[in-house]
Amino acid sequence: MSHTKKPGVRWLLPIVLLLALAAAAVACGGGDDDQQQQTVAQTEQQQQADQTEEMILAGEISVDGSSTVFPITEAMAAEFGILNPDVRVTVGVSGTGGGFKRFCAGETDISDASRPIKNKEVAICDENSIDFIELPVAYDGLTVAVHPDNDWVDQLTVAELNHIFRPDDYATTWADVRADFPDVEISLFAPGADSGTFDYFTETINGESGAHRSDNTTFSEDDNVLVQGVSGERSGIGYFGFSYYANNQQRLKAVPIINDAGAAVTPSLETINNGSYNPLSRPLFIYVSVASLERPEVAAFVEYYLTDGVFLVDSPEVGYVQLPADLYTAVLTRTQNRITGSPISTAAPNQTLAAIYGAE
């Protein structure tokens, strides 16, 4: 699916200039009729100028949160800034949890998140009268990666991942994972506790959110630090959003994971999109404050994010998977109708995103 970029309001300025030239040409004709036509033209010119001025957006938009979602929002901010040069979008990377702390305190307009908002975070938003709208924006395949020179790991099961990353009775060496692996110590690289990726991985692989070993493990909220760690350690292993693997393939080797059908599947745009890369595929989100949406620049940025900007989601520079077009439309409608809350938090097990957000 491809989308055409939306022209910026600056493209209207040549129209205004043409109207001005037309008005000048009428003025050269002389006479009452010409004078009347000139007045009409000048009025139309002024109306066009007023409309153009009204459409020019300006201001600042503050975004913080997930380092996984960061590449999408950064790309959106850059393209939106080209179309609207008087709008400044700042994007932080404090992690999903860190982003929600700021968002629910009213410090940011939008929060990037690689997991749904938690009940305790919703409670804090409620205490501070922060109404929000939950917007899925892309699919991700959380990627387990090793060093390119690691020639023994061909695939891993969920049970083997659990053995490596669980907080007790964990594998110290690769030989502990599988008998035919070398007897070398495993170095681990993982997102920090404020990361939504950390929450998702620990819940999916270790059965409990936050359950993770700390022995011989480097934690960081910055996925680039994790990429650097794995790429510099032959016996290392780490996990992060697919975008960070896709943009560093020469430095990393993605590990195929045994899915629920018993097949070893490597993460890719295709396998994430068709669902065969499981159980580590997931939706990514942004959360927008309803109060912030009352500002035209914020409303326009969110609309761009869900419409003309979606081509950026699976661009080579970003590297995630677009949602279906009807889902983006449904989410935009929820935004325009100010339908607040987190529907995914109360959804039935195995309910599709389309059903959760009203696209079917």
Phi, psi and omega per residue, in radians:
M1 nan 2.319 3.125
S2 -2.188 2.698 -3.114
H3 -2.301 2.572 3.117
T4 -1.590 2.371 3.117
K5 -1.145 2.540 -3.122
K6 -1.492 2.248 3.137
P7 -1.075 2.509 3.104
G8 -1.377 2.840 -3.114
V9 -1.161 -0.324 3.127
R10 -1.099 -0.377 3.136
W11 -1.204 -0.264 3.125
L12 -1.347 -0.337 -3.069
L13 -1.064 -0.720 3.087
P14 -1.031 -0.569 3.123
I15 -1.103 -0.757 3.126
V16 -1.062 -0.718 -3.139
L17 -1.131 -0.693 3.119
L18 -1.102 -0.695 3.093
L19 -1.107 -0.640 3.114
A20 -1.132 -0.726 3.109
L21 -1.124 -0.670 3.124
A22 -1.117 -0.693 3.133
A23 -1.130 -0.675 3.122
A24 -1.143 -0.670 3.140
A25 -1.129 -0.698 3.109
V26 -1.092 -0.674 -3.108
A27 -1.094 -0.540 -3.125
C28 -1.221 -0.291 -3.061
G29 -1.319 -0.495 3.129
G30 1.336 2.976 3.064
G31 1.542 2.848 -3.121
D32 -1.128 -0.740 3.131
D33 -1.076 -0.743 3.138
D34 -1.123 -0.699 3.126
Q35 -1.103 -0.694 3.129
Q36 -1.136 -0.752 3.116
Q37 -1.108 -0.658 3.129
Q38 -1.107 -0.732 3.132
T39 -1.093 -0.765 3.102
V40 -1.060 -0.784 -3.128
A41 -1.092 -0.726 -3.141
Q42 -1.142 -0.667 3.101
T43 -1.091 -0.801 3.121
E44 -1.090 -0.688 3.126
Q45 -1.066 -0.787 -3.123
Q46 -1.136 -0.678 3.122
Q47 -1.107 -0.757 3.107
Q48 -1.097 -0.722 3.138
A49 -1.123 -0.725 3.129
D50 -1.108 -0.749 3.127
Q51 -1.115 -0.717 3.136
T52 -1.106 -0.763 -3.141
E53 -1.075 -0.691 3.137
E54 -1.140 -0.525 -3.062
M55 -1.489 -0.227 3.129
I56 -1.284 2.107 -3.084
L57 -1.605 2.579 3.105
A58 -2.641 2.710 3.099
G59 2.314 -3.028 -3.135
E60 -2.135 2.467 3.101
I61 -2.151 2.216 -3.097
S62 -1.840 2.185 3.128
V63 -2.241 2.451 3.050
D64 -2.604 2.918 3.071
G65 2.331 -2.376 -2.947
S66 -1.029 2.311 3.012
S67 -1.281 -0.387 3.092
T68 -1.205 -0.758 -3.123
V69 -1.392 -0.318 -3.090
F70 -0.852 -0.816 -3.116
P71 -1.032 -0.585 3.124
I72 -1.206 -0.911 -3.079
T73 -1.143 -0.644 3.098
E74 -1.071 -0.774 3.125
A75 -1.137 -0.734 3.102
M76 -1.056 -0.771 -3.118
A77 -1.094 -0.705 -3.133
A78 -1.140 -0.825 -3.129
E79 -1.186 -0.724 3.117
F80 -1.105 -0.632 3.125
G81 -1.170 -0.549 3.076
I82 -1.141 -0.737 -3.134
L83 -1.324 -0.463 -3.078
N84 -2.351 1.338 -2.991
P85 -1.134 -0.260 3.130
D86 -1.598 0.080 3.071
V87 -1.869 2.250 3.131
R88 -1.953 2.077 3.123
V89 -1.897 2.040 3.093
T90 -1.779 2.358 -3.046
V91 -2.193 2.029 3.115
G92 -1.729 2.987 -3.086
V93 -2.382 1.022 -3.111
S94 -1.510 0.058 -3.082
G95 1.623 2.758 -3.107
T96 -0.997 -0.857 -3.137
G97 -1.105 -0.762 3.110
G98 -1.112 -0.635 3.114
G99 -1.143 -0.734 3.125
F100 -1.156 -0.579 3.091
K101 -1.034 -0.789 -3.138
R102 -1.259 -0.728 -3.096
F103 -1.097 -0.802 -3.100
C104 -1.302 -0.187 3.026
A105 -1.622 -0.002 3.119
G106 1.410 0.324 -3.075
E107 -1.556 -0.326 -3.107
T108 -2.275 2.803 3.120
D109 -1.535 -0.622 -3.048
I110 -2.385 2.485 3.101
S111 -2.117 2.157 3.037
D112 -1.380 2.410 -3.075
A113 -2.563 2.341 3.078
S114 -1.746 0.197 3.012
R115 -2.639 2.830 3.060
P116 -1.149 2.709 3.095
I117 -1.120 2.477 -3.134
K118 -1.512 2.762 -3.134
N119 -1.007 -0.695 -3.130
K120 -1.169 -0.529 3.092
E121 -1.303 -0.655 3.054
V122 -1.047 -0.715 -3.133
A123 -1.076 -0.696 3.126
I124 -1.176 -0.726 3.067
C125 -1.028 -0.756 3.137
D126 -1.087 -0.744 3.137
E127 -1.045 -0.576 -3.098
N128 -1.734 0.216 3.111
S129 0.988 0.691 3.080
I130 -1.742 1.787 3.013
D131 -1.477 2.439 -3.068
F132 -2.410 2.815 3.052
I133 -2.094 2.308 -3.116
E134 -1.631 2.200 -3.047
L135 -2.246 1.870 2.971
P136 -1.181 2.418 -3.043
V137 -2.226 -0.267 -3.093
A138 -2.951 2.931 2.962
Y139 -1.859 2.526 3.103
D140 -2.262 2.621 2.975
G141 -2.023 1.771 -3.138
L142 -0.988 2.145 -2.947
T143 -1.853 2.235 3.013
V144 -1.625 2.206 -3.036
A145 -2.283 2.624 3.041
V146 -2.262 3.065 3.127
H147 -1.168 2.518 3.123
P148 -1.016 -0.476 3.140
D149 -1.491 0.007 3.041
N150 -1.284 1.851 -3.044
D151 -1.824 0.222 -3.133
W152 -1.905 -0.532 -3.141
V153 -1.456 1.872 3.110
D154 -1.723 -0.467 3.123
Q155 -2.961 2.823 3.096
L156 -2.429 2.569 3.039
T157 -1.607 2.914 3.058
V158 -1.079 -0.659 3.128
A159 -1.107 -0.691 3.120
E160 -1.211 -0.671 3.058
L161 -1.080 -0.727 3.098
N162 -1.047 -0.740 3.139
H163 -1.088 -0.612 -3.128
I164 -1.305 -0.755 -2.919
F165 -1.832 -0.151 -3.065
R166 -1.199 2.758 -3.004
P167 -1.373 -0.183 3.113
D168 -2.472 2.714 -3.132
D169 0.858 0.799 -3.082
Y170 -1.591 2.872 3.121
A171 -1.337 2.161 3.116
T172 -1.517 -0.673 3.119
T173 -2.068 2.889 3.094
W174 -1.134 -0.518 3.096
A175 -1.126 -0.446 3.089
D176 -1.227 -0.442 -3.137
V177 -1.355 -0.807 3.142
R178 -2.604 2.371 -2.990
A179 -1.024 -0.558 -3.084
D180 -1.575 0.081 3.014
F181 -1.427 2.723 -3.113
P182 -1.207 2.688 -3.130
D183 -1.517 1.164 3.113
V184 -2.157 2.557 -3.064
E185 -1.180 2.449 3.131
I186 -1.530 2.269 2.991
S187 -1.818 2.267 -3.057
L188 -1.945 2.533 3.104
F189 -2.306 2.105 -2.998
A190 -2.468 2.684 3.054
P191 -1.105 2.746 3.116
G192 -1.307 3.011 -3.051
A193 -1.138 -0.355 3.110
D194 -1.451 -0.027 -3.065
S195 -1.505 2.392 3.028
G196 -1.191 -0.520 3.077
T197 -1.111 -0.725 3.078
F198 -1.033 -0.821 -3.138
D199 -1.079 -0.807 -3.086
Y200 -1.138 -0.793 -3.091
F201 -1.119 -0.825 -3.090
T202 -1.146 -0.661 3.118
E203 -1.190 -0.729 -3.086
T204 -1.299 -0.731 -3.038
I205 -1.620 -0.703 -3.065
N206 -1.800 -0.041 3.036
G207 1.417 0.030 -3.133
E208 -2.694 2.242 3.123
S209 -1.081 2.197 3.127
G210 1.622 -0.144 -3.132
A211 -1.410 1.901 -3.016
H212 -2.741 2.420 3.075
R213 -1.203 2.690 3.084
S214 -2.038 -0.223 -3.138
D215 -1.103 2.271 3.081
N216 0.902 0.642 -3.088
T217 -2.128 2.306 3.026
T218 -1.743 2.127 3.113
F219 -1.836 2.491 3.054
S220 -2.752 2.486 3.045
E221 -1.348 -0.229 -3.105
D222 -1.717 1.964 -3.111
D223 -1.105 -0.455 3.100
N224 -1.125 -0.581 3.078
V225 -1.154 -0.685 3.122
L226 -1.161 -0.729 3.089
V227 -1.044 -0.795 3.141
Q228 -1.089 -0.690 -3.133
G229 -1.139 -0.855 -3.132
V230 -1.127 -0.728 -3.097
S231 -1.224 -0.253 -3.140
G232 -1.844 0.083 -3.067
E233 -2.339 1.889 -3.062
R234 -1.055 -0.535 -3.134
S235 -1.706 0.229 -3.080
G236 -1.497 2.833 3.041
I237 -2.621 2.514 3.136
G238 -2.698 3.080 3.117
Y239 -2.555 2.564 -3.099
F240 -2.940 3.072 -3.141
G241 -1.081 2.626 -3.062
F242 -0.990 -0.613 -3.124
S243 -0.973 -0.674 -3.090
Y244 -1.265 -0.510 2.993
Y245 -1.280 -0.820 -3.071
A246 -1.025 -0.566 -3.119
N247 -1.621 0.083 3.122
N248 -2.427 0.599 -3.037
Q249 -1.114 -0.473 3.132
Q250 -1.271 -0.257 -3.084
R251 -1.906 -0.110 -3.022
L252 -2.382 2.800 2.974
K253 -2.177 2.100 3.107
A254 -1.319 2.406 -3.126
V255 -1.637 2.146 3.016
P256 -1.097 2.410 -3.123
I257 -1.980 2.374 3.109
I258 -1.236 2.099 -3.067
N259 -1.549 -3.031 -3.066
D260 -1.226 -0.198 3.077
A261 -1.695 0.022 3.114
G262 1.506 0.207 -3.134
A263 -1.769 2.506 3.063
A264 -1.459 2.045 -3.038
V265 -2.170 2.268 3.087
T266 -1.578 2.422 3.120
P267 -1.149 2.372 3.071
S268 -2.746 2.949 3.097
L269 -1.005 -0.676 -3.115
E270 -1.207 -0.840 -3.056
T271 -1.274 -0.495 3.046
I272 -1.218 -0.751 -3.089
N273 -1.178 -0.679 -3.082
N274 -1.552 -0.019 3.044
G275 1.484 -0.020 -3.106
S276 -1.289 -0.410 3.055
Y277 -1.505 1.615 3.140
N278 -2.426 2.684 0.251
P279 -1.696 0.365 -3.011
L280 -1.765 0.229 3.010
S281 -1.574 2.586 -3.031
R282 -2.815 2.773 3.016
P283 -1.443 2.705 3.032
L284 -1.989 2.688 -2.985
F285 -2.345 2.774 2.730
I286 -2.189 2.637 3.072
Y287 -2.107 2.294 -3.104
V288 -2.097 2.407 3.095
S289 -1.276 2.326 3.123
V290 -1.099 -0.685 3.109
A291 -1.073 -0.707 3.132
S292 -1.166 -0.563 3.141
L293 -1.106 -0.326 3.100
E294 -1.241 -0.294 3.068
R295 -1.468 2.248 -3.042
P296 -1.000 -0.637 -3.099
E297 -1.187 -0.619 3.112
V298 -1.228 -0.786 3.117
A299 -1.046 -0.719 -3.137
A300 -1.187 -0.664 3.132
F301 -1.153 -0.767 3.119
V302 -1.121 -0.718 3.103
E303 -1.089 -0.742 3.098
Y304 -1.073 -0.720 -3.134
Y305 -1.006 -0.633 -3.042
L306 -1.714 -0.058 -3.090
T307 -2.217 -1.684 -3.035
D308 -1.139 -0.393 -3.100
G309 -1.504 -0.099 -3.019
V310 -1.165 -0.318 3.090
F311 -1.070 -0.375 -3.126
L312 -1.285 -0.406 -3.031
V313 -1.014 -0.818 -3.125
D314 -1.854 0.370 3.035
S315 -1.194 2.720 -3.131
P316 -1.005 -0.550 -3.111
E317 -1.250 -0.419 -3.118
V318 -1.831 -1.149 2.979
G319 1.569 0.612 3.009
Y320 -1.970 -2.898 -3.074
V321 -2.078 2.267 3.105
Q322 -1.166 2.604 2.957
L323 -1.356 2.849 3.034
P324 -1.054 2.598 -3.079
A325 -1.017 -0.688 -3.107
D326 -1.198 -0.437 3.096
L327 -1.276 -0.723 3.053
Y328 -1.042 -0.726 3.139
T329 -1.102 -0.762 -3.138
A330 -1.120 -0.705 -3.135
V331 -1.188 -0.683 3.083
L332 -1.081 -0.712 3.108
T333 -1.082 -0.718 3.077
R334 -1.052 -0.678 3.121
T335 -1.138 -0.842 -3.121
Q336 -1.115 -0.561 3.130
N337 -1.562 0.024 3.110
R338 0.972 0.838 3.091
I339 -1.503 1.871 -2.968
T340 -1.627 3.022 3.067
G341 1.713 -3.065 -3.097
S342 -2.092 1.531 -3.108
P343 -1.109 -0.474 -3.110
I344 -1.237 -0.445 -3.129
S345 -1.210 -0.432 -3.127
T346 -1.938 0.173 -3.104
A347 -1.258 2.652 3.072
A348 -1.211 2.649 3.108
P349 -0.974 2.415 3.099
N350 1.171 0.188 3.062
Q351 -1.250 2.404 -3.088
T352 -1.300 2.747 3.071
L353 -1.054 -0.663 -3.133
A354 -1.052 -0.732 3.128
A355 -1.230 -0.686 -3.092
I356 -1.120 -0.693 -3.023
Y357 -1.834 0.213 2.991
G358 1.388 0.498 3.122
A359 -1.627 0.021 3.111
E360 -2.514 nan nan
